[in-house]
Amino acid sequence: MTQEEFAAKAGVGVRTLRDLERGRSRPQRATVELLAAALGLRGAARDEFLAAVRRGEAGESTESGVNLPPAPVLIGRESELSNLEAALRHAALVTLVGVSGVGKTSLAWAVAHRVAARHPGGVAGVVITEVSTEADTLATVASVFDVGRASDLPARLAGRPALLLVDAIERAVEPAIAALNWLQRNAPSLRVIVTGRRPTGIAGEYTWPVTPLECPPPSVVELEQVAQYPAAELFLERLRAVGNGDVQPADGRAVGELVRRLGGLPLALELGAARGRILEVGEILDRYGDRVLDLRREARDGAATTLREAIAGSYRLLEPAERAALRRLAQFHHRWSVELAEQMLADWKPGQSPGSADGTGASAGGRDVVAVLDRLVGLGLVSVRGTGATRFWMLDMVREFAVEQSELEGELATFRDRHAVVMARYAARTAPRLVGSQLREAALQLDDLNSDLRSALVWANGRDPETALYLASKLPRWWRLRGNDREGRNWLRRLLDDPETAHADPTVRAWARLGLAQLAAEHGDGLAELGELEAALVTFTEHGRVTGQLAARNQLCILHQAYGNYEAAREHGEAVLRLATRHGRTRDVVVAQNNLTWHDIRVGDLAGARRRLVTVQRLAAEVGEDRLRALAHANLAEVARLDGRYPEAVAIGRRSLPLVDQLGDPRHKSRVIGCVALALAQAGRVAEARSTMVDVGDPAVVELIEAYLALAEGDRTAAADRFAVAADALAGRHDVRDVVEALVGVASSTDDPKRRRQVLSELDDLCQRSAVSLLAREKALLDR
């Protein structure tokens, strides 16, 4: 007989019969009688069949007192096994919850086998079916513990610890809970492990959400490393099981991407790997990567289960308001925090700007957001990873399912509008902390939501350009830190030019204009946005925005200095110093003093530069501005070198290197190493200079060092040539002082009178154009 024929003849469900054949459950007494009748068993054959069921024969018991299928081999669950083993020492009821296919049953089996020695009363399991009643469940429990009736169970255990596994409680929740309550009252030495999609709610219950297996991050692409992550390990094992063990090293990236798309869900990994009978890994990714919800499992009875159906089972357990909350939260692409969830779920009307206030604190039909998240986590629809604020995340396929439901409800566009506003407000709160001691933390917080920020920007650009402009205006400093200056500039240019943003808040447009100039300056095109920068300053001044005025003037100072308008740069720097001092803005005082240091050096006032830098160090320490303190320390080394105090320059430079290294800016680090190498070369410490210059990444600075080394070795001709090469390479850069130094080197090293006159003429012209004064040491070299 087929399963369908046997089930029909016995009068039982096909699913019940399938669970029996797989060893996932033991039949109730009435079911055994029906099966025996359907098989036509009589006399001794019937008696033997009934006895075999009671004894748990047919290979179901693999160790004394354990009436369960053999323990499965688990991947990536060792930590959970240890935690659950510990939990069973204290809790009488442990419930494993999660979406279908996450591996609850396998984990429960493994735990039960692991703790079997601590339960001399026996270890057994039952599976709940859709037609289970309280009486049926209790009768089955009695049967698996080899007693005739549930009332005999207390005497059978006699106070000895025993363990019962109750699988798939969601199939008949109320009868199963009633049976568990009876067992708790009448057999207190019996501990119970339950698997289901939600907690039972029984007093004293310990709930353990079962999460998917860990997936490799996108940065891991080598197959050997990818395979070390549990999700990939399980996927590759299942591939081998279906006969596809020939995965090549070049497939590492595809394996990693596929298991991430499958969310690390064991059922999804197995369904994906099953396609390996026909397809290669890359082909599985191409065919199913964007529609993992459609992956299906065909049962022997012809029934099919898709991942969509598996998730729908948990979704249906939610109340309507909780379903709406899940659909809203599905707009997040990565991790989120309680605060972000609260804003996403708060009352909000389409059309509200990011800067306007709306309700927070309540969500999903008036329920507290914490209670909503707890409910979603309890059902395995939301997971918790890590300990930071942004620790909540949604399995990709759960997100896709929830987005599908939002589309069906006709609310997806509204929810995406809300997500864009939430992300704009998050950026507005976080971006101001991209300074001082908070810089690293704030940058990482924005990094955590990188995909959400980009998604919100793309969506709002087409739907609500004013919100997109507000969001983009908050991100320039982050874009600069992460090397995305060209991308950020393109966004700001597009949004400022959009006619729909013409009437946006003038200060928002001013911040966008300022960001445009800052980003353009990062790739040497700041002059093209000078008009936007000056317009931003006018707007900030008209509206009395001190922070904006300071930021715009600082950028004007940097921009004019970079393009040779040194007096204008100095004027803006001094204006910043006056404004910041008047308003008690210590950090801005530090920035202004640091910028004005260059102008002291330009006019040859090294003592004044040194005083400013000492002030910068002191004030930067007071406000926790580690970046500016480190740069001031490095600049002190340069001032000492320019003043001819080479040992001091080397000592200060070496002390500043660890501080600068922490900034994570290779350009500044290379500059400090170059300063140390130059001072060593100028001091005649040739061997040390050569070993140090290996780490100098700027070829022009290397040429300058080589020139000083040639001088130290007595080769004036080579030195003059090296200085000339360095002068050409340094021309047009931010710091004209470097070019002056190189030209002084050429003039003081060459023995050719004609060449010397030509270089001196070039040097005089440069000094006049840039208002740079020669240092005392440089004048002495030229007078020789």
CORVEN-V884307 format. One record per residue. N is the residue number from 1. D_LAST is the distance of its C-alpha to the last C-alpha in whole Angstrom. Layout:
BEGIN
N_D_LAST + N_D_LAST
END
This chain:
BEGIN
1_111 + 2_108 + 3_106 + 4_108 + 5_111 + 6_111 + 7_110 + 8_112 + 9_115 + 10_114 + 11_114 + 12_110 + 13_107 + 14_105 + 15_102 + 16_104 + 17_105 + 18_101 + 19_100 + 20_103 + 21_102 + 22_98 + 23_99 + 24_97 + 25_100 + 26_104 + 27_107 + 28_109 + 29_113 + 30_114 + 31_112 + 32_113 + 33_116 + 34_116 + 35_114 + 36_116 + 37_119 + 38_117 + 39_116 + 40_120 + 41_120 + 42_123 + 43_124 + 44_122 + 45_120 + 46_119 + 47_119 + 48_117 + 49_114 + 50_115 + 51_114 + 52_111 + 53_109 + 54_110 + 55_109 + 56_106 + 57_106 + 58_105 + 59_101 + 60_100 + 61_100 + 62_97 + 63_98 + 64_100 + 65_101 + 66_99 + 67_100 + 68_97 + 69_96 + 70_93 + 71_90 + 72_88 + 73_84 + 74_82 + 75_78 + 76_75 + 77_78 + 78_78 + 79_76 + 80_79 + 81_81 + 82_80 + 83_80 + 84_84 + 85_85 + 86_84 + 87_85 + 88_89 + 89_89 + 90_89 + 91_90 + 92_94 + 93_93 + 94_90 + 95_89 + 96_87 + 97_86 + 98_84 + 99_85 + 100_87 + 101_85 + 102_83 + 103_84 + 104_86 + 105_89 + 106_87 + 107_85 + 108_89 + 109_90 + 110_87 + 111_87 + 112_91 + 113_91 + 114_88 + 115_90 + 116_94 + 117_94 + 118_94 + 119_97 + 120_100 + 121_102 + 122_101 + 123_98 + 124_99 + 125_98 + 126_100 + 127_99 + 128_100 + 129_102 + 130_102 + 131_106 + 132_106 + 133_108 + 134_107 + 135_110 + 136_109 + 137_106 + 138_107 + 139_110 + 140_107 + 141_105 + 142_108 + 143_109 + 144_105 + 145_106 + 146_109 + 147_112 + 148_114 + 149_113 + 150_111 + 151_113 + 152_113 + 153_109 + 154_109 + 155_111 + 156_109 + 157_106 + 158_108 + 159_104 + 160_102 + 161_99 + 162_99 + 163_97 + 164_98 + 165_95 + 166_96 + 167_95 + 168_95 + 169_96 + 170_95 + 171_98 + 172_101 + 173_99 + 174_101 + 175_104 + 176_101 + 177_100 + 178_104 + 179_104 + 180_101 + 181_102 + 182_105 + 183_104 + 184_101 + 185_104 + 186_107 + 187_104 + 188_102 + 189_100 + 190_100 + 191_96 + 192_95 + 193_92 + 194_93 + 195_91 + 196_91 + 197_89 + 198_89 + 199_90 + 200_93 + 201_93 + 202_95 + 203_95 + 204_92 + 205_91 + 206_87 + 207_86 + 208_83 + 209_82 + 210_81 + 211_78 + 212_77 + 213_75 + 214_71 + 215_69 + 216_66 + 217_63 + 218_62 + 219_59 + 220_61 + 221_62 + 222_62 + 223_66 + 224_66 + 225_64 + 226_66 + 227_69 + 228_68 + 229_69 + 230_73 + 231_74 + 232_72 + 233_74 + 234_77 + 235_77 + 236_76 + 237_79 + 238_81 + 239_80 + 240_81 + 241_84 + 242_85 + 243_84 + 244_81 + 245_78 + 246_76 + 247_73 + 248_70 + 249_66 + 250_66 + 251_68 + 252_66 + 253_65 + 254_68 + 255_70 + 256_68 + 257_68 + 258_72 + 259_73 + 260_71 + 261_73 + 262_76 + 263_74 + 264_75 + 265_79 + 266_81 + 267_83 + 268_81 + 269_79 + 270_83 + 271_84 + 272_80 + 273_81 + 274_84 + 275_83 + 276_81 + 277_84 + 278_84 + 279_80 + 280_77 + 281_74 + 282_72 + 283_76 + 284_77 + 285_74 + 286_74 + 287_78 + 288_78 + 289_75 + 290_75 + 291_79 + 292_79 + 293_82 + 294_84 + 295_84 + 296_88 + 297_90 + 298_93 + 299_96 + 300_99 + 301_101 + 302_99 + 303_98 + 304_94 + 305_91 + 306_88 + 307_85 + 308_86 + 309_89 + 310_88 + 311_85 + 312_88 + 313_90 + 314_88 + 315_87 + 316_91 + 317_91 + 318_89 + 319_90 + 320_90 + 321_87 + 322_85 + 323_85 + 324_84 + 325_81 + 326_80 + 327_80 + 328_77 + 329_75 + 330_75 + 331_73 + 332_70 + 333_69 + 334_67 + 335_67 + 336_68 + 337_69 + 338_72 + 339_70 + 340_69 + 341_73 + 342_74 + 343_72 + 344_74 + 345_77 + 346_77 + 347_79 + 348_77 + 349_78 + 350_77 + 351_75 + 352_73 + 353_69 + 354_67 + 355_66 + 356_70 + 357_72 + 358_75 + 359_77 + 360_76 + 361_77 + 362_80 + 363_81 + 364_84 + 365_87 + 366_85 + 367_85 + 368_82 + 369_79 + 370_79 + 371_82 + 372_82 + 373_79 + 374_81 + 375_84 + 376_82 + 377_80 + 378_83 + 379_85 + 380_82 + 381_81 + 382_77 + 383_75 + 384_73 + 385_70 + 386_67 + 387_67 + 388_65 + 389_66 + 390_66 + 391_68 + 392_71 + 393_72 + 394_74 + 395_75 + 396_74 + 397_78 + 398_79 + 399_77 + 400_78 + 401_81 + 402_81 + 403_79 + 404_82 + 405_84 + 406_82 + 407_83 + 408_86 + 409_86 + 410_84 + 411_82 + 412_79 + 413_77 + 414_77 + 415_76 + 416_73 + 417_72 + 418_73 + 419_70 + 420_68 + 421_68 + 422_68 + 423_65 + 424_63 + 425_64 + 426_63 + 427_59 + 428_59 + 429_60 + 430_57 + 431_54 + 432_53 + 433_53 + 434_50 + 435_48 + 436_47 + 437_49 + 438_52 + 439_50 + 440_50 + 441_54 + 442_54 + 443_53 + 444_55 + 445_58 + 446_57 + 447_57 + 448_60 + 449_62 + 450_60 + 451_63 + 452_64 + 453_62 + 454_61 + 455_65 + 456_65 + 457_63 + 458_64 + 459_68 + 460_67 + 461_65 + 462_68 + 463_71 + 464_69 + 465_65 + 466_65 + 467_65 + 468_63 + 469_60 + 470_61 + 471_60 + 472_57 + 473_56 + 474_55 + 475_54 + 476_50 + 477_48 + 478_51 + 479_50 + 480_46 + 481_46 + 482_49 + 483_47 + 484_49 + 485_47 + 486_49 + 487_52 + 488_52 + 489_51 + 490_53 + 491_56 + 492_55 + 493_54 + 494_58 + 495_59 + 496_58 + 497_59 + 498_62 + 499_65 + 500_67 + 501_64 + 502_63 + 503_65 + 504_64 + 505_63 + 506_60 + 507_58 + 508_58 + 509_57 + 510_54 + 511_53 + 512_54 + 513_51 + 514_49 + 515_49 + 516_49 + 517_45 + 518_44 + 519_46 + 520_44 + 521_41 + 522_41 + 523_41 + 524_39 + 525_41 + 526_41 + 527_41 + 528_44 + 529_46 + 530_44 + 531_47 + 532_49 + 533_47 + 534_47 + 535_51 + 536_51 + 537_49 + 538_51 + 539_54 + 540_53 + 541_53 + 542_56 + 543_58 + 544_56 + 545_55 + 546_52 + 547_51 + 548_51 + 549_48 + 550_46 + 551_46 + 552_46 + 553_43 + 554_41 + 555_41 + 556_40 + 557_37 + 558_36 + 559_37 + 560_35 + 561_32 + 562_33 + 563_33 + 564_30 + 565_32 + 566_30 + 567_32 + 568_35 + 569_34 + 570_33 + 571_37 + 572_39 + 573_37 + 574_38 + 575_41 + 576_42 + 577_41 + 578_43 + 579_46 + 580_46 + 581_45 + 582_48 + 583_50 + 584_49 + 585_48 + 586_46 + 587_45 + 588_44 + 589_42 + 590_40 + 591_39 + 592_38 + 593_36 + 594_34 + 595_34 + 596_32 + 597_29 + 598_28 + 599_27 + 600_26 + 601_23 + 602_23 + 603_22 + 604_20 + 605_23 + 606_22 + 607_25 + 608_27 + 609_27 + 610_28 + 611_31 + 612_32 + 613_32 + 614_34 + 615_36 + 616_37 + 617_38 + 618_40 + 619_42 + 620_42 + 621_44 + 622_46 + 623_47 + 624_47 + 625_44 + 626_43 + 627_41 + 628_39 + 629_39 + 630_37 + 631_35 + 632_34 + 633_33 + 634_31 + 635_29 + 636_28 + 637_27 + 638_24 + 639_23 + 640_23 + 641_20 + 642_18 + 643_18 + 644_17 + 645_20 + 646_21 + 647_24 + 648_25 + 649_25 + 650_26 + 651_29 + 652_30 + 653_30 + 654_32 + 655_34 + 656_34 + 657_35 + 658_39 + 659_39 + 660_38 + 661_40 + 662_43 + 663_42 + 664_43 + 665_40 + 666_38 + 667_35 + 668_34 + 669_35 + 670_33 + 671_30 + 672_30 + 673_30 + 674_27 + 675_25 + 676_26 + 677_25 + 678_22 + 679_21 + 680_23 + 681_20 + 682_17 + 683_19 + 684_19 + 685_23 + 686_24 + 687_27 + 688_28 + 689_26 + 690_28 + 691_31 + 692_30 + 693_29 + 694_32 + 695_33 + 696_31 + 697_33 + 698_30 + 699_29 + 700_26 + 701_25 + 702_26 + 703_23 + 704_21 + 705_22 + 706_22 + 707_18 + 708_17 + 709_19 + 710_18 + 711_15 + 712_17 + 713_19 + 714_16 + 715_17 + 716_14 + 717_16 + 718_19 + 719_16 + 720_15 + 721_19 + 722_20 + 723_18 + 724_19 + 725_23 + 726_22 + 727_21 + 728_24 + 729_26 + 730_25 + 731_26 + 732_29 + 733_29 + 734_30 + 735_26 + 736_24 + 737_21 + 738_21 + 739_20 + 740_17 + 741_16 + 742_17 + 743_15 + 744_12 + 745_12 + 746_13 + 747_10 + 748_8 + 749_10 + 750_12 + 751_12 + 752_14 + 753_13 + 754_16 + 755_16 + 756_12 + 757_14 + 758_17 + 759_15 + 760_14 + 761_17 + 762_19 + 763_17 + 764_17 + 765_21 + 766_21 + 767_20 + 768_22 + 769_25 + 770_25 + 771_24 + 772_21 + 773_18 + 774_15 + 775_15 + 776_13 + 777_11 + 778_10 + 779_9 + 780_7 + 781_6 + 782_6 + 783_4 + 784_0
END
